[in-house]
Amino acid sequence: MIEVRYDPWLVAASVAVAVMAAFTCLRLTSGLRGLPAETRKLRIAQAAIALGGGIWSMHFVAMMAVQLNVVIFYDPLRTLGSALIAVLVTGAALLLLHFGERTPRRIVAAGCLTGLGIVAMHYLGMSAVTGNCLVAFGPWGVVSASAIGVGASILAMGLAYRRRSQRATMLGSLVLGLAVSAMHYSAMAFTTFSLSPAPSATAVPALSQGSLALIVALAAFVICGLFLLMAVPGERALDEAAGSATEGTLEAAPPPAEGAGPMAAQAAALSRAFVRAPGEPAAGVAVAVTRIPYEKDNTIRFLPSTAILAVRAEGHYSRIKDANGEFFCPWSISRVERCLDPATFLRTHRSYLVNRHHISGFRKLGDKGACLLGEGAGLEVPVSRGRLHQVEALLGLA
């Protein structure tokens, strides 16, 4: 059995690559709900390449940290296959999170996919080792690596997607990057290297450690560059400021702390815009929201509550409808309901809020019903069985 030693600097570099890749992926997928499907698919593909490529780069940076007394080579087909698996599986996990309603079950499923993708990438990458060296995997290593990879990935996805804020993204990135690293090194703790009794021959030219180092260095350089670009505050910072604005009966946002940067001042101004109408009295007085934020063309805009016909839940976010169409709102429907005037907006269904002043008709459908909204707008909102009598009473029909 060959003694294994590690270069501590390369170990630290491998962890840093994993964390940066996770952060780049989560930033690329921030604020996708309001974008067209084709744009979302493109951004998810970019994020999958960033995360999958980062997982692959982390693995081989960590392998370069391994110091053995023999020279090893890598089978190029298996090395390429390990990268493709990482990209495809993480891409599938991201598609699960960004298409359809994002539920706790979907977050767990995405975490499982990500964790299993990390494990599959690791062992396929390890099987690519060739030369006069035999690699053996301990069964407890497979079990512990799988448990750490899946469990930590679920935790990371839960932290990052429970509330899409910059703080949650950073925390989720750190946990996911550490998950990738912990999985790798726990698996390596049960992996043994020994000399081959006879020289091995490969059907295709093998990659030397020097050639692989150049490829990995290039991949890590690209990931670091993307990380720096994603870390610079831009328009998404406004989206996240909108998502973290105060809820319900709100107080005006406090002024930014002394010495804070321009983005802090913009975020504070944005929060005040949500909760105060022009000419409203001084801060510190509890007021109701008169405008609701929505996204259009990568810009946060505001819709007066009087113009809203209905609000529809969409996972942790919502869609607001007016006479001109439907728009993505970064707030949940429960948050929107707490912010709007309860004398004007009523809950007809667990997924719908309706502006009673825009109800133009009502139709009863057995023990359920439907509200018709707007004049000629063609909007119809369901009324659930449990809320039917309440809605009929409010409309003077009971």
C-alpha positions in Angstrom: 0.0 0.0 0.0 1.3 3.4 -0.9 1.4 6.1 1.7 -0.7 9.1 0.8 0.2 12.7 1.8 -1.6 16.0 0.9 -0.4 19.4 -0.1 -2.3 21.7 2.4 -2.3 24.7 0.0 -3.9 22.6 -2.8 -6.4 21.2 -0.4 -7.4 24.8 0.6 -7.5 25.8 -3.1 -9.9 22.8 -3.9 -12.3 24.0 -1.2 -12.2 27.6 -2.5 -12.9 26.4 -6.0 -16.0 24.5 -4.8 -17.4 27.4 -2.8 -16.8 29.9 -5.7 -18.5 27.5 -8.2 -21.5 27.1 -5.8 -21.8 30.9 -5.4 -21.6 31.5 -9.2 -24.3 28.9 -9.8 -26.7 30.3 -7.2 -26.2 33.9 -8.4 -26.8 33.0 -12.0 -30.1 31.4 -11.0 -31.2 34.3 -8.9 -34.4 36.1 -10.1 -35.3 33.7 -12.9 -39.0 33.4 -12.1 -39.8 36.6 -13.9 -37.9 35.7 -17.1 -39.2 33.9 -20.2 -38.8 30.1 -20.3 -36.1 30.2 -23.0 -34.0 32.7 -21.1 -34.4 30.7 -17.9 -33.1 27.6 -19.7 -30.1 29.4 -21.0 -29.2 30.7 -17.5 -29.8 27.3 -16.0 -27.4 25.8 -18.6 -24.8 28.4 -17.7 -25.3 27.7 -13.9 -25.0 24.0 -14.5 -21.7 24.4 -16.3 -20.4 26.6 -13.6 -21.5 24.2 -10.8 -20.7 21.0 -12.6 -17.4 22.3 -13.9 -16.6 23.6 -10.4 -17.3 20.2 -8.8 -15.0 18.6 -11.5 -12.3 21.2 -11.0 -12.4 20.8 -7.2 -12.0 17.0 -7.6 -8.9 17.2 -9.7 -7.4 20.1 -7.8 -7.8 17.8 -4.7 -6.2 14.9 -6.7 -3.2 17.1 -7.5 -2.9 17.7 -3.8 -2.4 13.9 -3.4 1.4 13.1 -3.1 2.2 9.6 -4.1 5.6 7.9 -4.7 4.5 6.8 -8.2 3.4 8.7 -11.3 -0.2 8.3 -12.2 -2.1 9.1 -15.4 -5.8 9.6 -16.2 -8.0 7.9 -18.8 -9.3 10.9 -20.9 -12.7 9.3 -21.7 -13.5 8.7 -18.1 -12.2 12.1 -17.1 -14.4 13.7 -19.7 -17.4 11.5 -18.6 -17.0 12.6 -15.0 -17.2 16.3 -16.0 -20.3 15.6 -18.2 -22.1 13.7 -15.4 -21.5 16.6 -13.0 -22.9 19.2 -15.4 -25.9 17.1 -16.5 -27.0 16.0 -13.0 -26.7 19.5 -11.5 -28.5 20.9 -14.5 -31.4 18.5 -13.9 -31.5 19.6 -10.2 -31.7 23.3 -11.3 -34.5 22.6 -13.8 -36.4 20.9 -11.0 -36.1 24.1 -8.9 -36.9 26.7 -11.6 -39.7 25.1 -13.6 -43.0 24.4 -11.8 -43.9 25.2 -8.2 -41.0 25.1 -5.9 -42.1 23.0 -2.9 -40.1 21.5 0.0 -40.2 18.1 -1.8 -38.7 19.6 -4.9 -35.9 21.2 -2.9 -35.2 17.9 -1.2 -35.3 16.1 -4.6 -32.9 18.7 -6.1 -30.5 18.2 -3.2 -30.6 14.5 -3.6 -29.8 14.8 -7.3 -27.0 17.2 -6.6 -25.5 15.0 -3.9 -25.7 11.9 -6.1 -24.2 13.8 -9.0 -21.2 14.8 -6.8 -20.7 11.2 -5.7 -21.0 9.8 -9.2 -18.6 12.4 -10.5 -16.0 11.5 -7.8 -16.0 7.8 -8.3 -16.0 8.0 -12.1 -13.1 10.5 -11.8 -11.3 8.1 -9.5 -11.8 5.2 -11.9 -9.9 7.2 -14.5 -6.6 6.8 -12.6 -4.3 4.6 -14.6 -0.6 3.7 -14.7 1.3 1.4 -12.3 -1.1 2.2 -9.5 -4.2 0.3 -8.3 -7.0 2.2 -6.6 -9.4 0.5 -4.2 -12.5 2.0 -2.7 -13.7 1.0 0.8 -17.5 0.4 1.1 -17.7 2.6 4.2 -16.2 5.4 2.1 -18.9 5.1 -0.5 -21.6 5.1 2.2 -20.2 8.0 4.2 -19.5 10.0 1.0 -23.0 9.4 -0.3 -24.6 10.4 3.1 -22.5 13.6 3.3 -23.0 14.5 -0.3 -26.8 14.1 -0.3 -27.4 15.4 3.2 -25.3 18.5 2.9 -26.6 19.2 -0.6 -30.2 19.1 0.7 -29.2 21.5 3.5 -27.5 23.8 1.1 -30.5 23.9 -1.4 -32.8 24.5 1.5 -30.8 27.4 2.8 -30.3 29.0 -0.6 -33.9 28.5 -2.0 -36.0 29.0 1.1 -35.6 32.7 0.6 -33.7 34.1 -2.3 -31.7 36.8 -0.7 -28.0 37.6 -1.1 -27.3 36.4 2.5 -29.1 33.1 1.8 -27.1 32.7 -1.4 -23.8 33.2 0.4 -24.7 30.8 3.1 -26.0 28.2 0.7 -22.9 28.6 -1.4 -20.6 28.0 1.6 -22.5 24.9 2.7 -22.7 23.4 -0.8 -19.0 24.1 -1.4 -18.1 22.5 1.9 -20.4 19.6 1.0 -18.5 18.9 -2.2 -15.2 19.1 -0.3 -16.3 17.0 2.6 -17.7 14.3 0.3 -14.4 14.1 -1.6 -12.1 13.9 1.4 -14.3 11.5 3.3 -14.3 9.2 0.3 -10.5 9.6 0.0 -10.1 8.6 3.6 -11.3 5.1 2.7 -9.5 4.9 -0.6 -6.2 3.0 -0.9 -3.4 3.1 -3.5 -1.1 0.2 -4.2 1.5 -0.7 -6.8 0.3 -2.7 -9.8 2.1 -6.1 -10.1 2.6 -5.6 -13.8 2.8 -2.4 -16.0 -0.6 -1.4 -17.4 -1.3 -0.5 -21.0 -4.2 1.7 -22.1 -5.9 1.6 -25.5 -5.9 5.4 -25.7 -3.2 7.9 -24.7 -3.5 8.8 -21.1 -3.5 12.3 -19.6 -0.4 13.1 -17.6 -0.8 15.1 -14.3 0.9 18.0 -16.0 -1.6 18.1 -18.9 -4.5 17.7 -16.5 -3.2 20.5 -14.3 -3.3 22.9 -17.3 -6.9 21.9 -18.0 -8.0 22.2 -14.4 -6.2 25.5 -14.0 -8.0 26.9 -17.0 -11.4 25.7 -15.7 -10.6 27.1 -12.2 -9.6 30.5 -13.8 -12.9 30.7 -15.6 -14.9 29.9 -12.5 -12.9 32.5 -10.5 -13.6 35.1 -13.1 -17.4 34.3 -13.1 -17.3 34.4 -9.3 -15.9 37.9 -9.3 -18.5 39.0 -11.9 -21.3 37.5 -9.9 -20.0 39.0 -6.6 -20.2 42.6 -7.9 -23.6 44.1 -6.9 -25.7 44.8 -9.9 -29.4 44.9 -10.8 -30.1 41.6 -8.9 -29.2 43.4 -5.7 -32.3 45.5 -6.2 -34.4 42.3 -6.8 -33.1 40.9 -3.5 -33.7 44.2 -1.7 -37.3 44.0 -2.9 -37.6 40.4 -1.6 -36.4 41.4 1.8 -38.5 44.6 2.3 -40.5 44.7 5.5 -43.8 42.7 5.6 -47.4 43.3 6.7 -48.0 46.5 8.6 -44.7 48.0 7.9 -42.4 50.6 9.3 -40.4 52.9 7.1 -36.9 51.6 6.5 -34.2 53.2 8.6 -31.5 55.3 6.9 -28.3 53.4 5.9 -25.5 53.2 8.5 -22.8 55.8 8.4 -20.1 54.9 5.9 -22.4 52.5 4.0 -21.9 52.3 0.2 -24.2 53.5 -2.5 -26.0 50.1 -2.9 -27.1 50.3 0.8 -28.6 53.7 0.2 -30.4 52.4 -2.9 -31.8 49.4 -1.0 -33.0 51.7 1.8 -34.7 54.0 -0.7 -36.3 51.1 -2.4 -37.7 49.8 0.9 -39.2 53.2 1.6 -40.7 53.3 -1.9 -42.6 50.1 -1.1 -44.2 51.4 2.0 -44.7 55.1 1.6 -46.6 57.1 -0.9 -45.3 60.5 -2.0 -46.0 63.2 0.7 -46.6 60.6 3.4 -45.7 61.7 7.0 -42.5 61.0 8.8 -40.8 57.6 9.2 -41.5 55.4 12.1 -45.3 55.4 11.6 -46.9 52.1 10.7 -48.4 52.3 7.3 -49.9 49.9 4.7 -48.3 49.3 1.4 -50.0 51.3 -1.4 -47.7 49.9 -4.2 -46.6 46.3 -4.9 -43.3 45.6 -6.6 -43.1 43.5 -9.8 -40.3 42.7 -12.2 -40.2 43.6 -15.9 -37.2 43.8 -18.2 -34.8 43.1 -15.3 -36.2 46.1 -13.5 -38.2 46.4 -10.3 -41.3 48.5 -10.9 -44.4 49.3 -8.8 -48.1 48.8 -9.3 -50.6 50.8 -7.3 -52.8 48.5 -5.3 -55.9 50.1 -6.8 -54.9 48.8 -10.2 -54.5 45.2 -9.1 -57.3 42.9 -10.2 -56.0 39.7 -8.6 -52.9 38.0 -7.1 -52.0 34.4 -7.8 -49.6 32.3 -5.7 -46.6 30.8 -7.5 -44.5 28.9 -5.0 -42.6 31.3 -2.8 -43.5 34.2 -5.1 -46.7 35.4 -6.8 -48.2 36.8 -10.0 -50.1 40.1 -10.0 -52.7 40.7 -12.6 -54.0 44.1 -13.9 -55.9 45.1 -16.9 -52.8 44.9 -19.1 -51.5 41.5 -18.1 -49.8 39.4 -15.5 -46.4 40.2 -13.8 -44.0 38.4 -11.6 -43.9 39.7 -7.9 -40.9 38.7 -5.7 -43.2 38.5 -2.6 -45.3 35.5 -1.5 -49.1 35.7 -1.7 -49.2 35.6 2.2 -46.9 38.6 2.3 -48.9 40.5 -0.3 -52.1 39.8 1.6 -50.7 41.1 4.8 -49.6 44.3 3.0 -52.8 45.1 1.3 -56.0 46.7 2.7 -58.2 43.8 4.0 -61.3 45.8 3.3 -60.4 45.9 -0.4 -58.7 42.5 -1.0 -60.3 39.2 -0.1 -58.9 35.7 -0.2 -61.1 33.6 -2.5 -58.8 30.6 -2.6 -55.5 29.6 -0.9 -53.8 30.6 -4.1 -55.8 33.7 -5.0 -56.4 37.3 -3.8 -59.1 39.4 -5.4 -59.7 43.2 -5.5 -63.4 43.3 -4.6 -63.8 46.7 -6.4 -62.9 45.0 -9.8 -65.4 42.1 -9.4 -67.7 42.4 -12.4 -69.6 39.1 -12.0 -70.0 35.9 -9.9 -70.8 32.3 -11.0 -71.7 29.5 -8.6 -70.4 26.1 -9.5 -72.0 23.6 -7.1 -70.3 24.0 -3.8 -67.6 26.2 -5.3 -67.7 29.4 -7.4 -65.8 31.8 -9.6 -65.4 35.6 -9.6 -65.2 37.5 -12.9 -62.8 40.4 -12.9 -62.6 43.6 -14.9 -64.7 44.8 -17.8 -64.0 42.5 -20.8 -60.7 41.4 -19.3 -61.7 37.8 -19.4 -60.3 37.0 -15.9 -61.9 34.4 -13.8 -60.7 33.5 -10.3 -61.8 30.4 -8.5 -63.6 30.5 -5.1 -62.9 27.5 -2.9 -65.6 25.5 -1.1 -64.4 26.8 2.3 -64.6 30.5 1.3 -67.8 30.4 -0.8 -70.2 31.7 1.9 -67.8 34.4 3.0 -67.4 35.7 -0.6 -71.2 35.5 -1.2 -71.8 37.5 2.0 -69.2 40.2 1.0 -70.9 40.5 -2.4 -74.3 40.7 -0.9 -75.5 37.4 -2.4 -75.9 35.4 0.8 
